[in-house]
């Protein structure tokens, strides 16, 4: 598989794509300053773009080292999971890469595949490319929702994202109350960075090992001797199915043991709409050759082309912020205001009540006793 890239930068997102051919062992990422990197997924070897390095996502001392899950070596710069991008940084000074606000597409990929590489026994349902959108701090995996880029088509993806931040004042509340984890609140054995996706991958690896005594090759684990083989495929499928059922029962309160993978308190999620149109580059090349009085050979007869482009659907997106709706000060102020509104009552009245029921009453009783002694 080969690809021609025209890249503009886009904020906090990445693409992973997979050819429909099974043999990707000799594939190399395109030669570019911000190249695509190889990553292991359930589908096999895929390419990923704009992801953090494996050392920054995975704990090297906790996972097996017989092979790499991700070939990316680019560390984050000017960005953190908790605070996002640092202010005042230019686009070329930060990583993950950022994108400019523009109506033009932010990323365009022209993809070429060869008919001789197609294997109908491997993929009998169709050909083309699969695209997955996910956060740069996530270890890419192919069990999420995917978009298709089919041969002979131009696929345009209108991207929207939802940013959620959390006030530091909520740290005093339990994560189950605020329904999210800060980075230092949930320990993961195999991951440096907590995300809901990374938590679920680790839970899936541990649960699969518990049931099958092995883990799939694409899931992080501490021992390479425990990697599953093809004979364990049925057990893996059943384990993932049972894990999903267990999580559903836990959400209904019928199961006490669960992964409890709440979202990160500061997170970004993605949605997209896709539009497909015909893309016939062979006719364009023939017309170009005819215009310049050149001959057009048959070197592309066994090739299939498709183009995938990504752009922002809008220039601005609203963000959501979790914060404390009513604190102690708010409750006291509201109580005082309501009492004053409905009863003509204020907190100064409380002082007066205490005064008249204690100090003043004591003074009156004492004065009466003194008067009684004087009369005697």
Short mmCIF file of the C-alpha atoms (twelve columns), coordinates in Angstrom:
data_MODEL
# 
_entry.id   MODEL 
# 
loop_
_atom_site.group_PDB 
_atom_site.id 
_atom_site.type_symbol 
_atom_site.label_atom_id 
_atom_site.label_alt_id 
_atom_site.label_comp_id 
_atom_site.label_asym_id 
_atom_site.label_seq_id 
_atom_site.Cartn_x 
_atom_site.Cartn_y 
_atom_site.Cartn_z 
_atom_site.pdbx_PDB_model_num 
ATOM 1   C CA . UNK A 1   0.000   0.000   0.000   1 
ATOM 2   C CA . UNK A 2   1.262   3.473   -0.801  1 
ATOM 3   C CA . UNK A 3   -0.117  6.878   0.065   1 
ATOM 4   C CA . UNK A 4   0.405   10.447  -1.073  1 
ATOM 5   C CA . UNK A 5   -0.110  12.927  1.749   1 
ATOM 6   C CA . UNK A 6   -1.029  16.599  1.779   1 
ATOM 7   C CA . UNK A 7   -1.141  17.511  5.456   1 
ATOM 8   C CA . UNK A 8   -2.472  20.501  7.335   1 
ATOM 9   C CA . UNK A 9   -2.610  20.416  11.119  1 
ATOM 10  C CA . UNK A 10  -5.707  19.718  13.138  1 
ATOM 11  C CA . UNK A 11  -6.295  19.982  16.882  1 
ATOM 12  C CA . UNK A 12  -6.053  16.941  19.136  1 
ATOM 13  C CA . UNK A 13  -7.056  14.169  16.810  1 
ATOM 14  C CA . UNK A 14  -5.524  11.413  14.812  1 
ATOM 15  C CA . UNK A 15  -6.298  8.919   12.100  1 
ATOM 16  C CA . UNK A 16  -5.562  5.224   11.871  1 
ATOM 17  C CA . UNK A 17  -6.203  3.385   8.633   1 
ATOM 18  C CA . UNK A 18  -5.994  -0.212  7.486   1 
ATOM 19  C CA . UNK A 19  -5.605  -1.644  4.030   1 
ATOM 20  C CA . UNK A 20  -7.808  -4.564  3.017   1 
ATOM 21  C CA . UNK A 21  -4.727  -6.709  2.355   1 
ATOM 22  C CA . UNK A 22  -3.474  -8.976  5.155   1 
ATOM 23  C CA . UNK A 23  0.254   -8.649  4.464   1 
ATOM 24  C CA . UNK A 24  1.535   -5.417  6.007   1 
ATOM 25  C CA . UNK A 25  4.711   -6.756  7.562   1 
ATOM 26  C CA . UNK A 26  6.938   -4.954  5.069   1 
ATOM 27  C CA . UNK A 27  4.962   -1.716  5.040   1 
ATOM 28  C CA . UNK A 28  6.760   1.471   5.969   1 
ATOM 29  C CA . UNK A 29  5.221   4.801   6.976   1 
ATOM 30  C CA . UNK A 30  5.349   7.568   4.361   1 
ATOM 31  C CA . UNK A 31  8.482   9.694   4.375   1 
ATOM 32  C CA . UNK A 32  7.238   12.877  6.069   1 
ATOM 33  C CA . UNK A 33  8.205   15.047  9.006   1 
ATOM 34  C CA . UNK A 34  4.991   13.997  10.736  1 
ATOM 35  C CA . UNK A 35  4.756   10.479  9.382   1 
ATOM 36  C CA . UNK A 36  2.238   7.793   10.041  1 
ATOM 37  C CA . UNK A 37  3.323   5.216   12.601  1 
ATOM 38  C CA . UNK A 38  2.574   1.498   12.790  1 
ATOM 39  C CA . UNK A 39  0.267   0.302   15.575  1 
ATOM 40  C CA . UNK A 40  -1.090  -3.124  16.513  1 
ATOM 41  C CA . UNK A 41  -4.872  -3.442  16.567  1 
ATOM 42  C CA . UNK A 42  -7.420  -6.225  16.523  1 
ATOM 43  C CA . UNK A 43  -7.430  -5.923  12.710  1 
ATOM 44  C CA . UNK A 44  -3.652  -6.382  12.518  1 
ATOM 45  C CA . UNK A 45  -1.057  -3.762  11.595  1 
ATOM 46  C CA . UNK A 46  -2.514  -0.298  11.038  1 
ATOM 47  C CA . UNK A 47  -1.128  3.206   10.643  1 
ATOM 48  C CA . UNK A 48  -1.761  6.017   13.109  1 
ATOM 49  C CA . UNK A 49  -1.088  9.741   12.896  1 
ATOM 50  C CA . UNK A 50  -0.566  12.429  15.537  1 
ATOM 51  C CA . UNK A 51  -0.349  9.982   18.432  1 
ATOM 52  C CA . UNK A 52  1.867   10.199  21.491  1 
ATOM 53  C CA . UNK A 53  4.891   7.947   21.805  1 
ATOM 54  C CA . UNK A 54  4.573   4.410   23.150  1 
ATOM 55  C CA . UNK A 55  6.781   5.311   26.140  1 
ATOM 56  C CA . UNK A 56  4.447   8.171   27.024  1 
ATOM 57  C CA . UNK A 57  1.278   6.069   26.744  1 
ATOM 58  C CA . UNK A 58  2.500   2.703   28.082  1 
ATOM 59  C CA . UNK A 59  4.578   1.897   31.140  1 
ATOM 60  C CA . UNK A 60  7.643   0.272   29.643  1 
ATOM 61  C CA . UNK A 61  8.520   -1.579  32.846  1 
ATOM 62  C CA . UNK A 62  5.045   -3.130  33.066  1 
ATOM 63  C CA . UNK A 63  4.511   -4.502  29.546  1 
ATOM 64  C CA . UNK A 64  6.322   -7.164  27.555  1 
ATOM 65  C CA . UNK A 65  9.195   -6.025  25.325  1 
ATOM 66  C CA . UNK A 66  9.285   -8.823  22.732  1 
ATOM 67  C CA . UNK A 67  7.576   -6.524  20.226  1 
ATOM 68  C CA . UNK A 68  6.207   -2.977  20.116  1 
ATOM 69  C CA . UNK A 69  2.545   -2.056  20.264  1 
ATOM 70  C CA . UNK A 70  3.206   1.345   18.700  1 
ATOM 71  C CA . UNK A 71  6.216   2.686   16.780  1 
ATOM 72  C CA . UNK A 72  5.594   6.362   17.553  1 
ATOM 73  C CA . UNK A 73  8.472   8.062   19.409  1 
ATOM 74  C CA . UNK A 74  7.188   11.659  19.379  1 
ATOM 75  C CA . UNK A 75  6.639   12.983  22.920  1 
ATOM 76  C CA . UNK A 76  4.107   15.652  23.822  1 
ATOM 77  C CA . UNK A 77  5.268   19.259  23.805  1 
ATOM 78  C CA . UNK A 78  3.347   22.222  25.169  1 
ATOM 79  C CA . UNK A 79  0.377   20.014  26.021  1 
ATOM 80  C CA . UNK A 80  -0.855  18.001  29.001  1 
ATOM 81  C CA . UNK A 81  -3.900  15.834  29.527  1 
ATOM 82  C CA . UNK A 82  -5.088  17.951  32.467  1 
ATOM 83  C CA . UNK A 83  -4.439  21.492  31.189  1 
ATOM 84  C CA . UNK A 84  -4.479  21.090  27.399  1 
ATOM 85  C CA . UNK A 85  -2.286  23.361  25.275  1 
ATOM 86  C CA . UNK A 86  -0.084  26.019  26.845  1 
ATOM 87  C CA . UNK A 87  -1.018  29.578  26.034  1 
ATOM 88  C CA . UNK A 88  1.174   31.552  23.651  1 
ATOM 89  C CA . UNK A 89  2.515   28.508  21.814  1 
ATOM 90  C CA . UNK A 90  2.603   28.548  18.014  1 
ATOM 91  C CA . UNK A 91  1.181   25.710  15.953  1 
ATOM 92  C CA . UNK A 92  4.603   24.266  15.111  1 
ATOM 93  C CA . UNK A 93  5.708   24.400  18.764  1 
ATOM 94  C CA . UNK A 94  3.194   21.926  20.166  1 
ATOM 95  C CA . UNK A 95  2.559   18.207  19.931  1 
ATOM 96  C CA . UNK A 96  0.003   16.667  19.427  1 
ATOM 97  C CA . UNK A 97  -0.404  18.793  16.316  1 
ATOM 98  C CA . UNK A 98  -2.989  21.532  16.179  1 
ATOM 99  C CA . UNK A 99  -5.083  22.776  13.297  1 
ATOM 100 C CA . UNK A 100 -6.028  26.182  11.994  1 
ATOM 101 C CA . UNK A 101 -9.600  27.391  11.761  1 
ATOM 102 C CA . UNK A 102 -10.321 27.209  8.053   1 
ATOM 103 C CA . UNK A 103 -13.109 26.055  5.773   1 
ATOM 104 C CA . UNK A 104 -10.572 24.123  3.686   1 
ATOM 105 C CA . UNK A 105 -9.865  20.511  4.581   1 
ATOM 106 C CA . UNK A 106 -7.247  20.123  7.305   1 
ATOM 107 C CA . UNK A 107 -5.974  16.747  6.159   1 
ATOM 108 C CA . UNK A 108 -6.114  14.989  2.810   1 
ATOM 109 C CA . UNK A 109 -4.885  11.472  2.133   1 
ATOM 110 C CA . UNK A 110 -4.725  9.928   -1.318  1 
ATOM 111 C CA . UNK A 111 -4.600  6.140   -0.968  1 
ATOM 112 C CA . UNK A 112 -3.586  3.548   -3.546  1 
ATOM 113 C CA . UNK A 113 -4.073  -0.209  -3.345  1 
ATOM 114 C CA . UNK A 114 -3.190  -2.992  -5.750  1 
ATOM 115 C CA . UNK A 115 -5.694  -5.519  -7.026  1 
ATOM 116 C CA . UNK A 116 -3.040  -8.238  -6.966  1 
ATOM 117 C CA . UNK A 117 -2.792  -7.845  -3.175  1 
ATOM 118 C CA . UNK A 118 -6.501  -8.446  -2.547  1 
ATOM 119 C CA . UNK A 119 -7.399  -11.706 -0.840  1 
ATOM 120 C CA . UNK A 120 -11.106 -12.548 -0.913  1 
ATOM 121 C CA . UNK A 121 -10.602 -15.308 1.644   1 
ATOM 122 C CA . UNK A 122 -9.206  -12.770 4.095   1 
ATOM 123 C CA . UNK A 123 -11.810 -10.060 3.513   1 
ATOM 124 C CA . UNK A 124 -14.810 -11.440 1.617   1 
ATOM 125 C CA . UNK A 125 -17.120 -8.550  2.534   1 
ATOM 126 C CA . UNK A 126 -15.422 -5.793  0.566   1 
ATOM 127 C CA . UNK A 127 -12.282 -3.775  -0.007  1 
ATOM 128 C CA . UNK A 128 -11.105 -0.314  0.932   1 
ATOM 129 C CA . UNK A 129 -9.785  1.410   4.024   1 
ATOM 130 C CA . UNK A 130 -11.049 1.755   7.594   1 
ATOM 131 C CA . UNK A 131 -10.542 5.000   9.512   1 
ATOM 132 C CA . UNK A 132 -10.754 5.408   13.287  1 
ATOM 133 C CA . UNK A 133 -10.851 8.722   15.153  1 
ATOM 134 C CA . UNK A 134 -9.548  8.793   18.696  1 
ATOM 135 C CA . UNK A 135 -7.643  10.851  21.259  1 
ATOM 136 C CA . UNK A 136 -3.824  11.116  20.917  1 
ATOM 137 C CA . UNK A 137 -3.379  9.711   24.445  1 
ATOM 138 C CA . UNK A 138 -5.401  6.586   23.623  1 
ATOM 139 C CA . UNK A 139 -3.706  3.404   22.524  1 
ATOM 140 C CA . UNK A 140 -5.414  2.964   19.125  1 
ATOM 141 C CA . UNK A 141 -7.729  0.006   18.774  1 
ATOM 142 C CA . UNK A 142 -10.158 -1.056  16.079  1 
ATOM 143 C CA . UNK A 143 -13.154 -2.058  18.178  1 
ATOM 144 C CA . UNK A 144 -14.435 1.511   18.089  1 
ATOM 145 C CA . UNK A 145 -16.716 2.971   15.433  1 
ATOM 146 C CA . UNK A 146 -14.989 3.214   12.061  1 
ATOM 147 C CA . UNK A 147 -15.466 5.166   8.832   1 
ATOM 148 C CA . UNK A 148 -14.956 3.618   5.400   1 
ATOM 149 C CA . UNK A 149 -12.990 4.972   2.445   1 
ATOM 150 C CA . UNK A 150 -13.937 2.800   -0.518  1 
ATOM 151 C CA . UNK A 151 -12.027 2.488   -3.810  1 
ATOM 152 C CA . UNK A 152 -13.021 5.023   -6.457  1 
ATOM 153 C CA . UNK A 153 -14.590 7.360   -3.913  1 
ATOM 154 C CA . UNK A 154 -13.723 10.666  -2.281  1 
ATOM 155 C CA . UNK A 155 -14.772 10.491  1.378   1 
ATOM 156 C CA . UNK A 156 -15.172 13.828  3.159   1 
ATOM 157 C CA . UNK A 157 -15.348 13.736  6.956   1 
ATOM 158 C CA . UNK A 158 -16.907 16.744  8.710   1 
ATOM 159 C CA . UNK A 159 -15.375 16.617  12.184  1 
ATOM 160 C CA . UNK A 160 -16.902 17.861  15.425  1 
ATOM 161 C CA . UNK A 161 -15.474 17.405  18.904  1 
ATOM 162 C CA . UNK A 162 -16.784 17.834  22.429  1 
ATOM 163 C CA . UNK A 163 -14.390 19.154  25.048  1 
ATOM 164 C CA . UNK A 164 -15.132 18.529  28.734  1 
ATOM 165 C CA . UNK A 165 -13.177 20.144  31.576  1 
ATOM 166 C CA . UNK A 166 -13.631 19.869  35.340  1 
ATOM 167 C CA . UNK A 167 -13.128 22.460  38.058  1 
ATOM 168 C CA . UNK A 168 -10.375 21.683  40.571  1 
ATOM 169 C CA . UNK A 169 -12.907 22.447  43.323  1 
ATOM 170 C CA . UNK A 170 -14.509 19.069  42.590  1 
ATOM 171 C CA . UNK A 171 -11.438 17.129  43.728  1 
ATOM 172 C CA . UNK A 172 -12.944 16.951  47.239  1 
ATOM 173 C CA . UNK A 173 -15.836 14.860  45.894  1 
ATOM 174 C CA . UNK A 174 -15.628 11.127  45.310  1 
ATOM 175 C CA . UNK A 175 -15.107 10.154  41.631  1 
ATOM 176 C CA . UNK A 176 -18.382 8.189   41.655  1 
ATOM 177 C CA . UNK A 177 -20.184 11.395  42.645  1 
ATOM 178 C CA . UNK A 178 -18.644 13.616  39.968  1 
ATOM 179 C CA . UNK A 179 -18.518 10.692  37.467  1 
ATOM 180 C CA . UNK A 180 -14.940 11.223  36.285  1 
ATOM 181 C CA . UNK A 181 -11.302 10.658  37.276  1 
ATOM 182 C CA . UNK A 182 -8.475  13.136  37.497  1 
ATOM 183 C CA . UNK A 183 -5.122  11.848  36.270  1 
ATOM 184 C CA . UNK A 184 -3.737  11.051  39.732  1 
ATOM 185 C CA . UNK A 185 -6.872  9.316   41.030  1 
ATOM 186 C CA . UNK A 186 -7.030  6.088   39.035  1 
ATOM 187 C CA . UNK A 187 -4.006  3.798   38.838  1 
ATOM 188 C CA . UNK A 188 -3.485  1.814   35.640  1 
ATOM 189 C CA . UNK A 189 -0.927  -0.976  35.585  1 
ATOM 190 C CA . UNK A 190 0.063   -0.635  31.924  1 
ATOM 191 C CA . UNK A 191 -0.707  3.025   31.077  1 
ATOM 192 C CA . UNK A 192 0.846   6.315   32.161  1 
ATOM 193 C CA . UNK A 193 -2.139  8.379   31.025  1 
ATOM 194 C CA . UNK A 194 -5.654  7.647   32.223  1 
ATOM 195 C CA . UNK A 195 -8.384  7.709   29.595  1 
ATOM 196 C CA . UNK A 196 -11.595 5.736   29.502  1 
ATOM 197 C CA . UNK A 197 -10.354 3.858   26.427  1 
ATOM 198 C CA . UNK A 198 -7.017  2.900   28.039  1 
ATOM 199 C CA . UNK A 199 -8.824  1.762   31.172  1 
ATOM 200 C CA . UNK A 200 -11.141 -0.486  29.161  1 
ATOM 201 C CA . UNK A 201 -8.212  -1.983  27.215  1 
ATOM 202 C CA . UNK A 202 -6.428  -2.854  30.454  1 
ATOM 203 C CA . UNK A 203 -9.597  -4.299  31.965  1 
ATOM 204 C CA . UNK A 204 -10.165 -6.353  28.813  1 
ATOM 205 C CA . UNK A 205 -6.604  -7.691  28.944  1 
ATOM 206 C CA . UNK A 206 -6.918  -8.689  32.605  1 
ATOM 207 C CA . UNK A 207 -10.351 -10.253 32.157  1 
ATOM 208 C CA . UNK A 208 -9.276  -12.194 29.062  1 
ATOM 209 C CA . UNK A 209 -6.271  -13.572 30.916  1 
ATOM 210 C CA . UNK A 210 -8.520  -14.531 33.846  1 
ATOM 211 C CA . UNK A 211 -10.781 -16.598 31.569  1 
ATOM 212 C CA . UNK A 212 -8.369  -17.835 28.886  1 
ATOM 213 C CA . UNK A 213 -4.959  -17.686 30.621  1 
ATOM 214 C CA . UNK A 214 -3.701  -15.568 27.705  1 
ATOM 215 C CA . UNK A 215 -4.235  -12.145 26.117  1 
ATOM 216 C CA . UNK A 216 -4.574  -11.109 22.432  1 
ATOM 217 C CA . UNK A 217 -1.382  -9.809  20.819  1 
ATOM 218 C CA . UNK A 218 -2.726  -6.255  20.480  1 
ATOM 219 C CA . UNK A 219 -3.574  -5.795  24.189  1 
ATOM 220 C CA . UNK A 220 -0.812  -4.704  26.574  1 
ATOM 221 C CA . UNK A 221 0.344   -7.343  29.027  1 
ATOM 222 C CA . UNK A 222 3.360   -7.991  31.206  1 
ATOM 223 C CA . UNK A 223 4.405   -11.393 29.821  1 
ATOM 224 C CA . UNK A 224 4.865   -12.235 26.135  1 
ATOM 225 C CA . UNK A 225 4.582   -15.952 26.979  1 
ATOM 226 C CA . UNK A 226 0.897   -15.324 27.715  1 
ATOM 227 C CA . UNK A 227 0.022   -14.121 24.205  1 
ATOM 228 C CA . UNK A 228 -2.949  -16.003 22.738  1 
ATOM 229 C CA . UNK A 229 -2.769  -18.044 19.550  1 
ATOM 230 C CA . UNK A 230 -5.368  -18.733 16.855  1 
ATOM 231 C CA . UNK A 231 -6.658  -21.706 18.848  1 
ATOM 232 C CA . UNK A 232 -7.727  -19.313 21.633  1 
ATOM 233 C CA . UNK A 233 -9.889  -17.151 19.354  1 
ATOM 234 C CA . UNK A 234 -13.193 -18.642 20.549  1 
ATOM 235 C CA . UNK A 235 -12.239 -18.135 24.197  1 
ATOM 236 C CA . UNK A 236 -11.233 -14.515 23.515  1 
ATOM 237 C CA . UNK A 237 -14.554 -13.809 21.801  1 
ATOM 238 C CA . UNK A 238 -16.518 -15.313 24.678  1 
ATOM 239 C CA . UNK A 239 -14.454 -13.414 27.246  1 
ATOM 240 C CA . UNK A 240 -15.095 -10.058 25.567  1 
ATOM 241 C CA . UNK A 241 -18.800 -10.907 25.328  1 
ATOM 242 C CA . UNK A 242 -19.013 -11.837 29.016  1 
ATOM 243 C CA . UNK A 243 -17.098 -8.692  29.976  1 
ATOM 244 C CA . UNK A 244 -19.670 -6.550  28.165  1 
ATOM 245 C CA . UNK A 245 -22.502 -8.375  29.949  1 
ATOM 246 C CA . UNK A 246 -20.795 -7.896  33.299  1 
ATOM 247 C CA . UNK A 247 -20.393 -4.157  32.690  1 
ATOM 248 C CA . UNK A 248 -24.074 -3.867  31.789  1 
ATOM 249 C CA . UNK A 249 -25.134 -5.675  34.963  1 
ATOM 250 C CA . UNK A 250 -22.825 -3.441  37.005  1 
ATOM 251 C CA . UNK A 251 -24.385 -0.310  35.490  1 
ATOM 252 C CA . UNK A 252 -27.809 -1.618  36.598  1 
ATOM 253 C CA . UNK A 253 -26.566 -2.304  40.124  1 
ATOM 254 C CA . UNK A 254 -26.774 -6.087  39.685  1 
ATOM 255 C CA . UNK A 255 -23.006 -6.691  39.778  1 
ATOM 256 C CA . UNK A 256 -20.503 -5.405  42.325  1 
ATOM 257 C CA . UNK A 257 -17.365 -6.217  40.359  1 
ATOM 258 C CA . UNK A 258 -16.739 -4.072  37.285  1 
ATOM 259 C CA . UNK A 259 -14.044 -2.153  35.423  1 
ATOM 260 C CA . UNK A 260 -15.448 1.192   36.634  1 
ATOM 261 C CA . UNK A 261 -13.791 3.033   33.764  1 
ATOM 262 C CA . UNK A 262 -15.285 6.489   34.207  1 
ATOM 263 C CA . UNK A 263 -14.349 9.221   31.708  1 
ATOM 264 C CA . UNK A 264 -11.328 11.408  32.363  1 
ATOM 265 C CA . UNK A 265 -12.296 14.690  34.012  1 
ATOM 266 C CA . UNK A 266 -10.634 16.599  31.165  1 
ATOM 267 C CA . UNK A 267 -11.357 14.830  27.903  1 
ATOM 268 C CA . UNK A 268 -12.148 15.306  24.226  1 
ATOM 269 C CA . UNK A 269 -14.537 13.094  22.263  1 
ATOM 270 C CA . UNK A 270 -15.169 13.110  18.530  1 
ATOM 271 C CA . UNK A 271 -18.066 12.770  16.139  1 
ATOM 272 C CA . UNK A 272 -18.122 13.084  12.374  1 
ATOM 273 C CA . UNK A 273 -20.401 13.105  9.361   1 
ATOM 274 C CA . UNK A 274 -19.153 11.515  6.160   1 
ATOM 275 C CA . UNK A 275 -20.024 12.387  2.567   1 
ATOM 276 C CA . UNK A 276 -18.958 10.216  -0.372  1 
ATOM 277 C CA . UNK A 277 -18.590 11.195  -4.023  1 
ATOM 278 C CA . UNK A 278 -17.061 9.512   -7.057  1 
ATOM 279 C CA . UNK A 279 -13.307 9.827   -7.479  1 
ATOM 280 C CA . UNK A 280 -11.955 8.705   -10.854 1 
ATOM 281 C CA . UNK A 281 -8.329  9.715   -11.065 1 
ATOM 282 C CA . UNK A 282 -7.672  7.495   -14.082 1 
ATOM 283 C CA . UNK A 283 -9.962  9.606   -16.282 1 
ATOM 284 C CA . UNK A 284 -8.250  12.733  -14.989 1 
ATOM 285 C CA . UNK A 285 -4.841  11.326  -15.910 1 
ATOM 286 C CA . UNK A 286 -6.078  10.338  -19.352 1 
ATOM 287 C CA . UNK A 287 -7.486  13.822  -19.962 1 
ATOM 288 C CA . UNK A 288 -4.265  15.383  -18.745 1 
ATOM 289 C CA . UNK A 289 -2.226  13.193  -21.115 1 
ATOM 290 C CA . UNK A 290 -4.557  14.005  -24.011 1 
ATOM 291 C CA . UNK A 291 -4.317  17.733  -23.264 1 
ATOM 292 C CA . UNK A 292 -0.515  17.603  -23.380 1 
ATOM 293 C CA . UNK A 293 -0.409  15.237  -26.358 1 
ATOM 294 C CA . UNK A 294 1.095   12.483  -24.276 1 
ATOM 295 C CA . UNK A 295 0.370   8.786   -24.293 1 
ATOM 296 C CA . UNK A 296 -1.361  7.167   -21.355 1 
ATOM 297 C CA . UNK A 297 -0.247  3.610   -20.627 1 
ATOM 298 C CA . UNK A 298 -1.913  0.867   -18.693 1 
ATOM 299 C CA . UNK A 299 0.345   1.039   -15.630 1 
ATOM 300 C CA . UNK A 300 -2.632  1.922   -13.392 1 
ATOM 301 C CA . UNK A 301 -5.042  -0.738  -14.660 1 
ATOM 302 C CA . UNK A 302 -4.402  -2.961  -11.633 1 
ATOM 303 C CA . UNK A 303 -4.553  -0.116  -9.115  1 
ATOM 304 C CA . UNK A 304 -7.424  1.304   -7.068  1 
ATOM 305 C CA . UNK A 305 -7.430  4.867   -5.757  1 
ATOM 306 C CA . UNK A 306 -9.428  6.598   -3.060  1 
ATOM 307 C CA . UNK A 307 -9.140  9.948   -1.290  1 
ATOM 308 C CA . UNK A 308 -10.017 10.783  2.278   1 
ATOM 309 C CA . UNK A 309 -10.220 14.363  3.539   1 
ATOM 310 C CA . UNK A 310 -11.024 15.766  6.973   1 
ATOM 311 C CA . UNK A 311 -12.165 19.255  7.905   1 
ATOM 312 C CA . UNK A 312 -13.898 21.048  10.758  1 
ATOM 313 C CA . UNK A 313 -17.659 21.227  10.402  1 
ATOM 314 C CA . UNK A 314 -17.662 24.552  12.264  1 
ATOM 315 C CA . UNK A 315 -15.031 27.072  13.285  1 
ATOM 316 C CA . UNK A 316 -16.058 27.101  16.949  1 
ATOM 317 C CA . UNK A 317 -17.326 24.372  19.252  1 
ATOM 318 C CA . UNK A 318 -18.912 24.803  22.703  1 
ATOM 319 C CA . UNK A 319 -17.172 23.139  25.631  1 
ATOM 320 C CA . UNK A 320 -18.671 21.636  28.776  1 
ATOM 321 C CA . UNK A 321 -17.287 22.374  32.245  1 
ATOM 322 C CA . UNK A 322 -18.095 20.378  35.385  1 
ATOM 323 C CA . UNK A 323 -18.251 22.622  38.437  1 
ATOM 324 C CA . UNK A 324 -19.880 22.789  41.848  1 
ATOM 325 C CA . UNK A 325 -23.456 23.994  41.460  1 
ATOM 326 C CA . UNK A 326 -24.085 24.628  45.180  1 
ATOM 327 C CA . UNK A 327 -21.265 24.927  47.702  1 
ATOM 328 C CA . UNK A 328 -21.510 25.522  51.451  1 
ATOM 329 C CA . UNK A 329 -21.449 29.306  50.979  1 
ATOM 330 C CA . UNK A 330 -24.179 29.110  48.341  1 
ATOM 331 C CA . UNK A 331 -26.398 26.969  50.587  1 
ATOM 332 C CA . UNK A 332 -26.042 29.376  53.538  1 
ATOM 333 C CA . UNK A 333 -26.707 32.393  51.327  1 
ATOM 334 C CA . UNK A 334 -29.765 30.789  49.749  1 
ATOM 335 C CA . UNK A 335 -31.171 29.712  53.115  1 
ATOM 336 C CA . UNK A 336 -30.753 33.226  54.525  1 
ATOM 337 C CA . UNK A 337 -32.282 34.771  51.430  1 
ATOM 338 C CA . UNK A 338 -35.310 32.465  51.471  1 
ATOM 339 C CA . UNK A 339 -35.934 33.013  55.180  1 
ATOM 340 C CA . UNK A 340 -35.662 36.757  54.715  1 
ATOM 341 C CA . UNK A 341 -38.017 36.679  51.740  1 
ATOM 342 C CA . UNK A 342 -40.777 34.543  53.224  1 
ATOM 343 C CA . UNK A 343 -40.480 35.303  56.975  1 
ATOM 344 C CA . UNK A 344 -38.810 38.663  57.178  1 
ATOM 345 C CA . UNK A 345 -36.061 36.666  58.818  1 
ATOM 346 C CA . UNK A 346 -32.296 37.280  58.782  1 
ATOM 347 C CA . UNK A 347 -29.278 35.816  60.514  1 
ATOM 348 C CA . UNK A 348 -29.255 38.869  62.760  1 
ATOM 349 C CA . UNK A 349 -32.613 37.627  64.029  1 
ATOM 350 C CA . UNK A 350 -30.913 34.402  65.131  1 
ATOM 351 C CA . UNK A 351 -28.542 36.460  67.293  1 
ATOM 352 C CA . UNK A 352 -31.513 38.340  68.746  1 
ATOM 353 C CA . UNK A 353 -33.341 35.086  69.529  1 
ATOM 354 C CA . UNK A 354 -30.286 33.718  71.302  1 
ATOM 355 C CA . UNK A 355 -29.911 36.996  73.187  1 
ATOM 356 C CA . UNK A 356 -33.547 37.150  74.357  1 
ATOM 357 C CA . UNK A 357 -33.733 33.456  75.288  1 
ATOM 358 C CA . UNK A 358 -30.426 33.293  77.171  1 
ATOM 359 C CA . UNK A 359 -28.585 36.442  78.192  1 
ATOM 360 C CA . UNK A 360 -31.572 38.789  78.584  1 
ATOM 361 C CA . UNK A 361 -33.629 36.142  80.378  1 
ATOM 362 C CA . UNK A 362 -30.738 35.486  82.740  1 
ATOM 363 C CA . UNK A 363 -30.364 39.235  83.433  1 
ATOM 364 C CA . UNK A 364 -34.087 39.648  84.198  1 
ATOM 365 C CA . UNK A 365 -34.125 36.693  86.586  1 
ATOM 366 C CA . UNK A 366 -31.065 38.063  88.364  1 
ATOM 367 C CA . UNK A 367 -32.588 41.550  88.648  1 
ATOM 368 C CA . UNK A 368 -35.781 40.139  90.170  1 
ATOM 369 C CA . UNK A 369 -33.810 38.208  92.760  1 
ATOM 370 C CA . UNK A 370 -31.921 41.348  93.737  1 
ATOM 371 C CA . UNK A 371 -35.183 43.328  94.098  1 
ATOM 372 C CA . UNK A 372 -36.647 40.549  96.235  1 
ATOM 373 C CA . UNK A 373 -33.617 40.672  98.566  1 
ATOM 374 C CA . UNK A 374 -33.882 44.476  98.913  1 
ATOM 375 C CA . UNK A 375 -37.557 44.273  99.934  1 
ATOM 376 C CA . UNK A 376 -36.686 41.871  102.706 1 
# 
